[in-house]
Amino acid sequence: MSEPNESDVKKTLKKHLKGATASTIESIAKRLGILPSERLLLTTDIGITLATASLRAAIEFLKAAPEVSRFIDSSDLRVWGEVGRRLCGTSADAACDFFQASKPTLEEIPENMRSAVLKLISKQAALSANTAFECFKEAPDIIARIGRPETAMTVLNTCLELARHSVKHSYDLFTTAPSVLNTLKSEIGNTGDDLISRVLALTSAFAFKSGGTAAEFFAELPVLARKSTSLKEGSIEKLLNNTESYLDRSGGVALQYFKAASRVLSIAGEDAFDRWTALAHLVALQGNAASYHFMKASPQIVADLAARGGKSKRGQLVSAVLEIVEAIGKLNSLAAIECFKASPIALTSASVGQFREWALRGIDVSTDVRKTQAYYALESKGSQEALFRIEGGLTLDSVAQTLRMYVEGLTGRSLAIAPLASIPDESKLSDGKTIYLPSVVAEFEGEADNFRLFKVLAAHAAGQIEFETYAINSAGARAALAEVKAAFPKRQPPSEAASSSSEEASKKQRRKRKIDEGIGFGSVLPHFPNPDLATRLFTTIENGRVDYLLRAAYRGIRRDLDFVRLRLLERRPDIDMMVAEMIPMELLFQIALCGGATESARRAFPTTVSQLERIMSEQIFHERADIGDSLIATRRVYDLFVEGPRDRDDSSNESSEANEKSDSSGDEAEGADPSSEQSQETAKQSEVHDDPFSFWSSGVSQEVTPDTEELSEMHGGESVEQDLDKNDRAFYYDEWDRELGDYRTRWCRIIERQNTRGSRGFVELVRSRYSGVISSIRYQFQLLRPENLRRIRGEIDGEDYDLQAVIDYALDMRSTGLIDDRLYTRKLRRERDVTVSFLLDMSSSTARTISRQPNKPYTQPGQRIIDIEKEGLVLMSEALEAVGDSYSMQGFTSEGRRNVKFFIIKDFGESYSSDVERRIGGITYQNNTRLGAAIRHAADRLSKQQARTKLLIILSDGRPYDHDYGDSRYAREDTRMALRHARLDGITPFCITIDRESEDQLRDMYGEVGYTIIDDVLSLPERLPGIYSRLTT
C-alpha cells in the first residue's frame, strides 16, 4: 500500500468534511503533510470521526494536530481526540477551545506527565466534559506548584483512580493538592517528606478502595498538620496506620475515624488518643453503622470534656473519663459507649470522682439495653437521682437564704429564689419577683468557688429584672419591633401556601393576639424568619448587656464576674477543631461574655470578629443600652450570619459540602443521618452547657416557630420541633432501630390535638347515601347487645315508645300546648366490655382517587381514599352507637420524627355529637405515615380504658413512610414492634389496608396480628362494620 500524498489527503478531507471551504481543506492538507504516514492516517481518521459530531471541532482538531503531535505519542493522540469528541457532546465551542488551547498547555506540562494528564481528563470527560477541560487548563500551574515530579505523578495517578468513582472528587483533589501539600511542608518542615509520601500512599488507598472519600481525607490533612508541632513524634504515623486498618471495613468509617481521631489527638493528647482508639475498636465490633455514629459524635464529646477541664487540664480530664469508660467496657461494651456519650452532660453536675461512681453504678442497673441507654443518657428518673444522690457540689437549698440576702443587698430589691425545676411549664420567663437558679452547682472542686458561681448567676438573674429584660411596651422594644418588621416582611412559607387549613389560620391568629397583648422581646423574636436562631442570638447578646451593666453599676461584684469570665475563657474550645455550625455562636459568645475573641479566633475569622465587635460596641457596651438595643443587635447579628463574610478559603467550603454529600452516599451511608442528628444534638447540648447563663431563656423557644428555610446550617440541619398550639399536648416514644437491634429512646414526638372542624354536610351526605345500609347495620349491631342492659327513658330516639311519656305528650297537647318530644326508651350497657380505637392514616397518599369507572372521569369521577375512609368512620359510628361500645377515632400524619401529628376526632367517653361530625368533615390528607409512633400513642391511650376487650383498628392505604424513617425495612420493623407491644399490653390490633401489591411486606409487618386487604376500596364503608362484628363476637 502506497503512502498517502497531499492529493489523497485533500480528497479524503473533501469527501468527509462536507461544508468546509476549499481554502480550509487546502490549509489543513498542507499542515498534515508534515506528519509521518502512520500518524497522518490516525489523525485523519480521528478528524473524520469528529466531523460526524461537529464540523468546526473537526477542523480545529486537524489544524492543531500537527503541532500537538510533537508533544504526545500516537496512543495519547487518540485519547486527546476522544476528549474533544466528548466535549462536542456538551458544546462544540468548548471542543474548539480545547483543541486551540492544547498546544500551549501540553508544552508547559512536563513530558513524562502529559500522558497521565490526558488519561485523567479522558476519564473525567466520560461523565463531565466541562470539568475535564477545566482540569486540563489548570494542570500546568498545579503541577508547577506541587514541585517535586514524583509527588505530582503520585497525585495524578491517585486522581485517575478517583475519577473512576467520582469526577468531582478527582477534580477537587487535583486542584487542592498544591495548597494541602504546601501546608504539610510548611507545618511539618523538611523532615516531613516521608510523611508526605505516607499520606499520599494512604490517599491512593482511599481512592482505590472507597472512591470519593479520598478527596475528603486529603482535605482534612491541613487541620492535622497545623497541630503537628505540639504532638509527640510518631503520633501522626500511628494515626495514619490506624486509619489504614479501618479501610478494610469501610471507606466512610475510615474517613470518620481519621477526622475524629485527629481531633482527639490534637485536643487531648496521645494518652487520650490511645484510650479513645481502644474504645473505637470496641465499638467497631458492633458493626459499621454503630462505629460510624460513634466516631462522628466523638469530636464534639471530646471538645466538651476538654472545655470543662480548661487549657491546663483538658488532656487529663479526657483521659480520666476514657479510663473510666475503658473499665466499664471490659464488662459491658454498650454501657461504655453510652457512658462516654453522656459524660459531658453528667459532668455539668458532678466532679470526676462522682462521675466515676455514677458510671460504675450503671453497670449493675440492668442488663436490659433500653434501661442501660436510658441510665447513661440521664433520661430515666433513677439515673438522675443516682447522680444527684452522690455527695458533692453545692446545692441551692444550702445557700438560698444567703443568696436572697446577697441579691437584696446588691440591688435593693426583695426577690424570692427558686430552683429551675419549679418553673411552671407555661409560665412567663419572670414575674419580676422570683429568680430561678440551678438546683446544684458542681463546676469546681471547692465549695467556695461553686458559691462564687452561684453569686454570679444570682446577680445575672437579678440584673435581668433590674435592667428590664422583661420590660413590656418600652420605647426601645417598640422601635425594635418596627425595625425587625421592616427588615423581615411577613412572608408565607411554601408549606403554608400549599395548605389553607383553618388550623394554620387559627394558629397565626392566636400568635397575633399574643403579640398584641404587649410588646416585649417575646413578641419581637417571632418576626424573624428563623425565630429559634434569633432566640439563641438574643440570649447571648442580652446576657452580654446585663453583664456589662452589672459591672458598671456594682463595682464590688466585678471580681466575681471576672472569676467566672476567666473560667469561661479557659473552657473555650479550639476554634480550628470546632464543627462549622457552632463557630458563629462561639464567636458571639466570646465577644459578649468573655471580654473578647481569643487570638486563635481573631486569626481564623478576622472580618466576622471585627463586625461583631462593632455591633456589640455600638448597641450593647454602653450604660444607656436597653432591651431594644439587644433586639436591634440581634437583628444585625442575624443579618451578619445570613449574609456574613467568608473568612475561610472557598476550597474549605467546597470540602465541607463534599463531606456532607459523601456522608449520605456509598458504603458510609448506613448510618449517616442518625449520626448526623446525634452529633448535632450533642453540639446543641454543648452550647447550652458552655453558657451558664443560658438557662433563663429555655422557655422562649416554646413560643416561636422554627423555620428551616434559612440558616439551616446554624441548626445543623436537624429535624426541628415545631411549636405547640395552646391546647396541644406532646408525648415522646421510643422507636425500634433494626440495625442497632435496640430502641432509640424518646425518639419520636407525638403532638396530640383536636382535629380541625369542617362541615357537618359530609356526615349528612353519607347518611343520605347509605341510609339503607345504616338501617341494616344498626339492626345487626343491636343484636350484638349483651343481656346486661338497662332501660333509659325520655330519649329523643330509641328502640321503643315510653308509654308514660306518650300519655303525658297527649295531655300536654290538649291542655297547655307545651309538649316534650322525648317519647322513646333506649337500652344501654351497665358495663362496657368492648372498647375500640380507630386509627386513620391521613398521609398525602390518601389523596389518590379510586373509581369503578376509570374511563368515565367526568361523569363518574370516583372518590379519594381519604373520603372513603371517612365514610367508613361515619358508618362505624352509627353501628357503635347502636351497640353501645366505647370508642374513639383518631387520625395521624407526620413531618419527621419530631412532628408526628395525632388528631383526636372523637375521644373515649365523648358523645357522638354535631361537634364530632364536624371533626369528621374536617379530616383531610396531609403529609407522611410514621405508623409506629402513631400506633404506640393510640395503644397507650387505649390501655388506660377499663374493658375486657380492647381493639385497635388501623385504616391505612399501604406501607409506612417518613422522610427520616430510614429505609422501608426499618419502617416495617418499627411498626411490627409497635404492634407486638400493643398485644403484650392486652390490646388486639387489626389492620385494614388496600395495598395488595405489597402483600408480602404487609404479611411481614402485620403477620403477628390480624389484617385484611380490601381489593375493592369503594366497598370499605360497607365492609368495615362486618369486620368489626367478627372481631367482637
Secondary structure as the mmCIF struct_conf table of DSSP 4:
data_model
#
loop_
_struct_conf.conf_type_id
_struct_conf.id
_struct_conf.beg_label_comp_id
_struct_conf.beg_label_asym_id
_struct_conf.beg_label_seq_id
_struct_conf.end_label_comp_id
_struct_conf.end_label_asym_id
_struct_conf.end_label_seq_id
HELX_LH_PP_P HELX_LH_PP_P1 SER A 2 PRO A 4
HELX_RH_AL_P HELX_RH_AL_P1 GLU A 6 HIS A 16
BEND BEND1 LEU A 17 LEU A 17
TURN_TY1_P TURN_TY1_P1 LYS A 18 GLY A 19
HELX_RH_AL_P HELX_RH_AL_P2 ALA A 22 LEU A 32
TURN_TY1_P TURN_TY1_P2 GLY A 33 ILE A 34
BEND BEND2 LEU A 35 LEU A 35
HELX_RH_AL_P HELX_RH_AL_P3 SER A 37 ALA A 51
TURN_TY1_P TURN_TY1_P3 THR A 52 ALA A 53
HELX_RH_AL_P HELX_RH_AL_P4 LEU A 55 VAL A 68
TURN_TY1_P TURN_TY1_P4 SER A 69 PHE A 71
BEND BEND3 ILE A 72 ILE A 72
HELX_RH_AL_P HELX_RH_AL_P5 SER A 74 THR A 90
HELX_RH_AL_P HELX_RH_AL_P6 ALA A 92 GLU A 108
BEND BEND4 ILE A 109 ILE A 109
HELX_RH_AL_P HELX_RH_AL_P7 GLU A 111 ALA A 125
TURN_TY1_P TURN_TY1_P5 ALA A 126 LEU A 127
HELX_RH_AL_P HELX_RH_AL_P8 ALA A 129 ILE A 146
HELX_RH_AL_P HELX_RH_AL_P9 PRO A 149 ALA A 163
TURN_TY1_P TURN_TY1_P6 ARG A 164 HIS A 165
HELX_RH_AL_P HELX_RH_AL_P10 VAL A 167 ILE A 188
HELX_RH_3T_P HELX_RH_3T_P1 ASN A 190 GLY A 192
HELX_RH_AL_P HELX_RH_AL_P11 ASP A 193 SER A 210
TURN_TY1_P TURN_TY1_P7 GLY A 211 GLY A 212
HELX_RH_AL_P HELX_RH_AL_P12 THR A 213 ARG A 226
TURN_TY1_P TURN_TY1_P8 LYS A 227 LYS A 227
HELX_RH_3T_P HELX_RH_3T_P2 SER A 228 SER A 230
BEND BEND5 LEU A 231 LEU A 231
HELX_LH_PP_P HELX_LH_PP_P2 LYS A 232 LYS A 232
TURN_TY1_P TURN_TY1_P9 GLU A 233 GLY A 234
HELX_RH_AL_P HELX_RH_AL_P13 SER A 235 LEU A 247
TURN_TY1_P TURN_TY1_P10 ASP A 248 ARG A 249
HELX_RH_AL_P HELX_RH_AL_P14 GLY A 251 ALA A 268
HELX_RH_AL_P HELX_RH_AL_P15 GLU A 270 ALA A 284
TURN_TY1_P TURN_TY1_P11 LEU A 285 GLN A 286
HELX_RH_AL_P HELX_RH_AL_P16 ASN A 288 GLY A 329
TURN_TY1_P TURN_TY1_P12 LYS A 330 LEU A 331
HELX_RH_AL_P HELX_RH_AL_P17 SER A 333 ALA A 346
TURN_TY1_P TURN_TY1_P13 LEU A 347 THR A 348
BEND BEND6 SER A 349 ALA A 350
HELX_RH_AL_P HELX_RH_AL_P18 VAL A 352 VAL A 365
BEND BEND7 THR A 367 THR A 367
HELX_RH_AL_P HELX_RH_AL_P19 VAL A 369 TYR A 376
TURN_TY1_P TURN_TY1_P14 ALA A 377 LEU A 378
BEND BEND8 SER A 380 SER A 380
HELX_RH_AL_P HELX_RH_AL_P20 LYS A 381 ARG A 389
BEND BEND9 ILE A 390 GLU A 391
BEND BEND10 GLY A 393 GLY A 393
STRN STRN1 LEU A 394 THR A 395
HELX_RH_AL_P HELX_RH_AL_P21 LEU A 396 THR A 411
BEND BEND11 GLY A 412 GLY A 412
STRN STRN2 ALA A 416 PRO A 419
HELX_RH_3T_P HELX_RH_3T_P3 LEU A 420 SER A 422
BEND BEND12 ILE A 423 ILE A 423
TURN_TY1_P TURN_TY1_P15 ASP A 425 GLU A 426
BEND BEND13 LEU A 429 LEU A 429
BEND BEND14 GLY A 432 LYS A 433
STRN STRN3 THR A 434 LEU A 437
BEND BEND15 SER A 439 SER A 439
STRN STRN4 VAL A 440 VAL A 441
BEND BEND16 GLU A 443 GLY A 446
HELX_RH_AL_P HELX_RH_AL_P22 GLU A 447 GLU A 466
TURN_TY1_P TURN_TY1_P16 PHE A 467 TYR A 470
BEND BEND17 ILE A 472 ASN A 473
HELX_RH_AL_P HELX_RH_AL_P23 ALA A 475 ALA A 487
BEND BEND18 PHE A 488 PHE A 488
HELX_RH_AL_P HELX_RH_AL_P24 PRO A 494 ALA A 497
TURN_TY1_P TURN_TY1_P17 ALA A 498 ALA A 498
HELX_RH_AL_P HELX_RH_AL_P25 SER A 502 ASP A 516
TURN_TY1_P TURN_TY1_P18 GLU A 517 GLU A 517
BEND BEND19 GLY A 520 GLY A 520
HELX_RH_AL_P HELX_RH_AL_P26 PHE A 521 VAL A 524
HELX_RH_3T_P HELX_RH_3T_P4 LEU A 525 HIS A 527
BEND BEND20 PHE A 528 ASN A 530
HELX_RH_AL_P HELX_RH_AL_P27 PRO A 531 ALA A 553
HELX_RH_3T_P HELX_RH_3T_P5 ARG A 555 ILE A 557
HELX_RH_AL_P HELX_RH_AL_P28 ARG A 558 GLU A 570
TURN_TY1_P TURN_TY1_P19 ARG A 571 ARG A 571
HELX_LH_PP_P HELX_LH_PP_P3 ARG A 572 ASP A 574
HELX_RH_3T_P HELX_RH_3T_P6 ILE A 575 MET A 577
BEND BEND21 MET A 578 MET A 578
HELX_RH_3T_P HELX_RH_3T_P7 ALA A 580 MET A 582
HELX_RH_AL_P HELX_RH_AL_P29 ILE A 583 LEU A 593
BEND BEND22 CYS A 594 GLY A 596
HELX_RH_AL_P HELX_RH_AL_P30 GLU A 599 ALA A 604
HELX_RH_AL_P HELX_RH_AL_P31 PRO A 606 GLN A 619
TURN_TY1_P TURN_TY1_P20 ILE A 620 ILE A 620
BEND BEND23 PHE A 621 HIS A 622
TURN_TY1_P TURN_TY1_P21 GLU A 623 ARG A 624
HELX_RH_AL_P HELX_RH_AL_P32 ILE A 627 GLU A 643
BEND BEND24 ARG A 648 ARG A 648
HELX_RH_AL_P HELX_RH_AL_P33 ASP A 650 ASP A 663
TURN_TY1_P TURN_TY1_P22 SER A 664 SER A 664
BEND BEND25 SER A 665 SER A 665
HELX_RH_3T_P HELX_RH_3T_P8 GLY A 666 GLU A 670
BEND BEND26 GLY A 671 GLY A 671
HELX_RH_AL_P HELX_RH_AL_P34 ALA A 672 ASP A 690
TURN_TY1_P TURN_TY1_P23 PRO A 692 PHE A 693
HELX_RH_3T_P HELX_RH_3T_P9 SER A 694 SER A 697
TURN_TY1_P TURN_TY1_P24 SER A 698 GLY A 699
HELX_RH_3T_P HELX_RH_3T_P10 VAL A 700 GLU A 703
BEND BEND27 VAL A 704 VAL A 704
TURN_TY1_P TURN_TY1_P25 THR A 708 GLU A 709
BEND BEND28 GLU A 710 GLU A 710
HELX_RH_AL_P HELX_RH_AL_P35 SER A 712 HIS A 715
TURN_TY1_P TURN_TY1_P26 GLY A 716 GLY A 717
HELX_LH_PP_P HELX_LH_PP_P4 VAL A 720 ASP A 725
TURN_TY1_P TURN_TY1_P27 LYS A 726 ASN A 727
STRN STRN5 ARG A 729 ASP A 737
TURN_TY1_P TURN_TY1_P28 ARG A 738 GLY A 741
STRN STRN6 ASP A 742 GLN A 754
HELX_LH_PP_P HELX_LH_PP_P5 ASN A 755 ARG A 757
TURN_TY1_P TURN_TY1_P29 ARG A 760 ARG A 760
HELX_RH_AL_P HELX_RH_AL_P36 GLY A 761 ARG A 769
TURN_TY1_P TURN_TY1_P30 TYR A 770 TYR A 770
HELX_RH_AL_P HELX_RH_AL_P37 SER A 771 GLN A 782
TURN_TY1_P TURN_TY1_P31 LEU A 783 LEU A 784
BEND BEND29 GLU A 787 GLU A 787
STRN STRN7 LEU A 789 GLU A 795
BEND BEND30 ILE A 796 ASP A 797
BEND BEND31 GLU A 799 GLU A 799
STRN STRN8 ASP A 800 TYR A 801
HELX_RH_AL_P HELX_RH_AL_P38 LEU A 803 ARG A 814
TURN_TY1_P TURN_TY1_P32 SER A 815 THR A 816
STRN STRN9 TYR A 824 ARG A 829
BEND BEND32 ARG A 830 GLU A 831
STRN STRN10 VAL A 834 ASP A 841
HELX_RH_3T_P HELX_RH_3T_P11 SER A 844 ALA A 847
STRN STRN11 THR A 849 ILE A 850
BEND BEND33 ARG A 852 ARG A 852
TURN_TY1_P TURN_TY1_P33 PRO A 854 ASN A 855
TURN_TY1_P TURN_TY1_P34 PRO A 857 THR A 859
BEND BEND34 GLN A 860 GLN A 860
STRN STRN12 GLN A 863 ARG A 864
HELX_RH_AL_P HELX_RH_AL_P39 ILE A 865 VAL A 883
TURN_TY1_P TURN_TY1_P35 GLY A 884 GLY A 884
STRN STRN13 SER A 886 SER A 894
BEND BEND35 GLU A 895 GLY A 896
TURN_TY1_P TURN_TY1_P36 ARG A 897 ARG A 898
STRN STRN14 VAL A 900 LYS A 906
TURN_TY1_P TURN_TY1_P37 PHE A 908 GLY A 909
HELX_RH_AL_P HELX_RH_AL_P40 SER A 914 GLY A 921
TURN_TY1_P TURN_TY1_P38 GLY A 922 GLY A 922
BEND BEND36 ASN A 927 ASN A 927
STRN STRN15 ASN A 928 THR A 929
HELX_RH_AL_P HELX_RH_AL_P41 LEU A 931 SER A 943
TURN_TY1_P TURN_TY1_P39 LYS A 944 LYS A 944
BEND BEND37 GLN A 945 GLN A 945
BEND BEND38 ARG A 948 ARG A 948
STRN STRN16 THR A 949 LEU A 955
BEND BEND39 ASP A 957 GLY A 958
STRN STRN17 TYR A 961 TYR A 961
TURN_TY1_P TURN_TY1_P40 HIS A 963 ASP A 964
BEND BEND40 TYR A 965 TYR A 965
BEND BEND41 ASP A 967 ASP A 967
HELX_RH_AL_P HELX_RH_AL_P42 SER A 968 LEU A 984
TURN_TY1_P TURN_TY1_P41 ASP A 985 GLY A 986
STRN STRN18 THR A 988 THR A 993
HELX_RH_3T_P HELX_RH_3T_P12 ARG A 996 SER A 998
HELX_RH_AL_P HELX_RH_AL_P43 GLU A 999 TYR A 1006
TURN_TY1_P TURN_TY1_P42 GLY A 1007 GLU A 1008
BEND BEND42 VAL A 1009 VAL A 1009
STRN STRN19 GLY A 1010 ILE A 1013
BEND BEND43 ASP A 1015 ASP A 1015
HELX_RH_3T_P HELX_RH_3T_P13 VAL A 1017 SER A 1019
HELX_RH_AL_P HELX_RH_AL_P44 LEU A 1020 THR A 1032
#
